[in-house]
Amino acid sequence: MIDRLRAIQREKQTALCVGLDPDPERLPAPLRDGRLLTDAVREFCATIVEATAPYACAFKPNFAFFEALGPAGLTVLDQVTAAIPDDCLLIGDAKRGDIGNSARFYARSIYEDLGFDACTVSPYLGRDSLAPFLEYEDRCTFVLARTSNDGAADLQEACTCDGTPLYRHVARRVAEWSADADGTAGLVVGATAPSALAELRADAPALPFLVPGVGAQGGDPAAVMDAAATDEGLVLVNSSRSILYAAEGADYADAAAEAARTLRDALND
């Protein structure tokens, strides 16, 4: 998968990943016309994908927003992923993390049944909770290391292990586990902490990074690329709300495309 991502980024000249977080309360006015919520979410996401795909190398549907639609949510998720073009990777933002036997079925669901190229997982339960995901060749499992939210300070920074912050310990362990795995591991590292990005790139020079927090959370594109982008270590920079909700009216797709293009250019610069 890493070779494919490298080829896509080179061909399309973009490190942008567009997050698909369809909040029913923020859908554009033209979609709130009495139609079924599932239909509105499906149309919204499909339109966003079509508008922003020229500027993106990946899309990241957030499972929470689809699961909240009830039993039909997985059907909508499947329909949305079917609309994503072949020249973009598909990342499942599921943040799974459970004991090995449960993790095996989570991995099967995401990688086999739903056909995602990558997903996000939590490392809190240790290596055996990640191992089933790392058994899949040509898949990348992004492990939460130093996240973009304020609560990252509560455990990831405050707790230490062998004298280093927990997030750096996670990164070093994940790099070791990835080296022995059939699949590839990566790290989720928030754009809101560029110093942590630089530390983790030093700790894990070859792992791909998925970087949320640019846009609505205030992360700086230039700081992200300076800290984390190297020839060896690929970077995917995710933006969700600032692209999805760039406009509230009938021009929402055009506004999303412009926001995606602007961020793509900022990352390239």
C-alpha positions in Angstrom: 0.0 0.0 0.0 2.9 2.4 0.7 4.2 2.0 -2.8 0.7 2.7 -4.1 0.4 5.8 -1.9 3.8 7.1 -3.0 2.8 6.7 -6.6 -0.5 8.4 -6.1 1.1 11.3 -4.3 3.7 11.7 -7.0 1.2 11.5 -9.8 -1.4 13.8 -8.3 1.1 16.0 -6.4 -0.9 16.0 -3.2 -0.6 14.9 0.4 -4.2 15.8 1.2 -6.7 13.3 2.8 -10.3 14.5 3.0 -12.2 13.3 6.0 -15.8 12.4 5.6 -17.6 13.3 8.8 -21.2 13.9 7.7 -22.8 15.7 10.7 -26.6 15.8 10.1 -26.9 19.2 11.8 -24.4 20.7 9.4 -25.6 19.4 6.1 -26.1 22.1 3.5 -29.6 23.7 3.3 -30.5 22.1 -0.1 -30.1 18.6 1.4 -32.3 19.4 4.4 -35.5 19.3 2.3 -37.5 16.6 4.0 -35.7 13.6 2.4 -34.5 10.7 4.4 -31.4 11.4 6.4 -29.6 8.4 4.9 -30.3 9.8 1.4 -29.0 13.2 2.4 -25.8 11.9 3.9 -25.2 9.7 0.9 -25.7 12.5 -1.6 -23.6 14.9 0.5 -20.6 12.6 0.8 -20.8 11.5 -2.9 -20.9 15.1 -4.0 -17.9 16.1 -1.8 -15.9 13.1 -3.1 -16.5 14.1 -6.7 -15.7 17.8 -6.0 -12.5 17.2 -4.0 -11.0 14.0 -5.6 -8.8 16.0 -8.0 -6.9 17.5 -5.0 -6.8 14.4 -2.7 -4.8 11.3 -2.5 -7.1 9.7 0.1 -10.5 9.8 1.8 -11.2 9.0 5.4 -14.8 8.1 6.3 -15.3 8.4 10.1 -17.3 5.3 11.1 -19.0 7.1 14.0 -21.1 9.4 11.7 -22.3 6.4 9.6 -22.9 4.1 12.6 -25.1 6.8 14.1 -27.5 6.5 11.2 -28.6 3.1 12.6 -28.8 -0.2 10.7 -28.7 1.6 7.3 -25.5 3.4 8.2 -23.2 0.6 7.0 -25.1 0.5 3.7 -24.6 4.2 3.3 -20.9 3.8 4.2 -20.6 1.1 1.5 -22.3 3.3 -1.1 -20.0 6.2 -0.3 -16.8 4.2 -0.5 -17.9 2.8 -3.8 -17.9 6.4 -5.1 -14.3 7.0 -4.2 -12.1 6.8 -7.3 -9.3 4.3 -7.8 -6.6 7.0 -7.6 -7.4 7.7 -4.0 -6.8 5.5 -0.9 -9.6 4.6 1.4 -8.9 4.9 5.1 -11.5 3.7 7.7 -11.4 6.0 10.7 -12.7 3.4 13.2 -10.2 3.7 16.0 -10.6 0.0 16.9 -8.8 -1.5 19.9 -9.7 -4.8 21.6 -8.3 -8.1 22.6 -6.8 -10.3 19.9 -9.8 -12.5 19.1 -12.1 -9.5 18.8 -9.5 -7.5 16.9 -9.3 -10.4 14.3 -13.0 -9.8 13.4 -12.6 -6.0 13.4 -9.7 -6.4 11.0 -11.7 -8.8 8.8 -14.6 -6.4 8.7 -12.6 -3.4 7.7 -10.1 -5.0 5.3 -12.1 -7.9 3.8 -15.8 -7.1 4.0 -15.6 -3.3 3.5 -12.4 -3.3 1.4 -10.5 -0.4 3.1 -6.9 0.2 2.3 -6.1 1.4 5.8 -7.7 2.1 9.1 -7.1 3.7 12.5 -6.6 1.7 15.7 -5.8 2.3 19.4 -2.7 0.7 20.9 -3.8 0.7 24.5 -4.3 -3.1 24.7 -0.9 -3.8 23.4 0.7 -5.7 20.5 -1.8 -8.6 20.4 -4.7 -6.2 19.8 -2.9 -4.8 16.7 -1.4 -8.0 15.3 -4.6 -9.1 13.4 -4.6 -5.9 11.5 -0.9 -6.1 10.7 -1.3 -9.6 9.2 -2.9 -8.1 6.0 -0.4 -7.4 3.3 -0.9 -4.2 1.2 -2.8 -2.6 4.1 -1.7 0.1 6.4 -2.9 0.3 10.0 -2.5 3.8 11.5 -1.9 3.6 15.3 -2.9 6.5 17.6 0.3 8.0 19.0 0.0 11.8 19.7 -3.5 12.9 18.8 -4.7 16.4 17.9 -7.2 16.9 20.7 -6.6 18.8 23.9 -7.0 15.5 25.9 -3.8 14.2 24.4 -2.0 15.9 27.3 -3.9 13.8 29.9 -2.1 10.5 29.1 -0.1 10.6 25.9 2.1 13.5 27.2 1.7 13.2 31.0 2.5 9.5 31.3 6.1 8.4 30.9 7.6 5.0 30.1 11.3 4.4 30.6 11.7 8.1 31.0 10.0 9.1 27.7 6.4 10.3 27.1 3.9 7.6 26.3 3.4 8.8 22.7 7.1 8.3 21.9 7.1 4.9 23.5 4.1 3.9 21.4 5.8 5.1 18.2 9.0 3.1 18.9 7.1 0.0 19.7 4.9 0.3 16.6 8.0 0.7 14.4 9.4 -2.5 15.9 6.1 -4.4 15.3 5.8 -3.1 11.8 9.2 -4.4 10.9 8.1 -8.0 11.6 4.7 -7.8 10.1 3.2 -8.7 6.7 1.3 -5.4 6.6 2.4 -1.9 7.4 1.9 0.2 10.5 1.7 4.0 10.5 1.1 6.6 13.2 -1.7 9.1 13.8 0.1 12.3 14.9 -1.8 15.6 15.3 -0.9 18.7 13.4 -1.5 20.7 16.6 1.8 19.6 18.1 4.5 20.2 15.5 7.3 19.5 18.0 5.8 16.1 18.7 5.6 15.5 15.0 9.3 16.2 14.7 10.2 13.9 17.6 8.1 11.1 16.2 9.6 11.4 12.8 13.0 11.0 14.4 11.7 8.0 16.3 10.1 6.4 13.3 11.7 7.7 10.2 10.1 5.2 7.8 6.6 5.0 9.1 3.8 6.8 7.2 2.0 9.5 9.2 -1.7 10.3 9.2 -1.9 13.9 10.4 -5.3 15.3 11.5 -5.9 18.7 13.0 -5.2 21.0 10.0 -8.1 23.3 9.4 -10.8 23.6 12.1 -8.3 22.6 14.8 -5.8 25.2 13.8 -2.8 23.1 12.7 -0.4 24.8 10.3 0.2 23.1 7.0 3.8 24.4 6.6 4.7 23.3 10.1 3.4 19.8 9.5 5.3 19.3 6.3 8.5 20.8 7.8 8.3 18.5 10.8 7.2 15.2 9.2 7.5 15.0 5.4 10.7 13.2 4.2 11.6 11.1 1.2 11.4 8.0 3.4 8.5 8.9 5.6 5.2 9.6 3.8 2.6 12.0 5.2 -1.1 12.1 4.8 -2.6 15.4 6.0 -6.3 15.1 6.9 -8.8 17.9 6.9 -12.5 17.3 7.4 -14.8 20.1 8.7 -13.0 23.0 7.0 -13.5 21.3 3.6 -16.9 19.6 4.2 -18.6 22.7 5.6 -16.8 25.4 3.6 -20.3 26.7 2.5 -23.9 26.1 3.7 -25.8 26.7 0.5 -26.2 25.3 -2.9 -22.5 26.1 -3.7 -21.2 23.7 -1.0 -19.5 21.4 -3.5 -17.7 24.3 -5.2 -16.6 25.7 -1.9 -15.3 22.3 -0.8 -13.3 21.9 -4.0 -11.8 25.4 -3.5 -10.9 24.6 0.2 -9.3 21.3 -0.8 -7.4 22.9 -3.6 -6.1 25.7 -1.3 -5.0 23.3 1.3 -3.3 21.0 -1.3 -1.4 24.0 -2.6 -0.4 25.1 0.9 1.0 21.6 1.7 2.9 21.6 -1.6 4.4 25.0 -0.9 
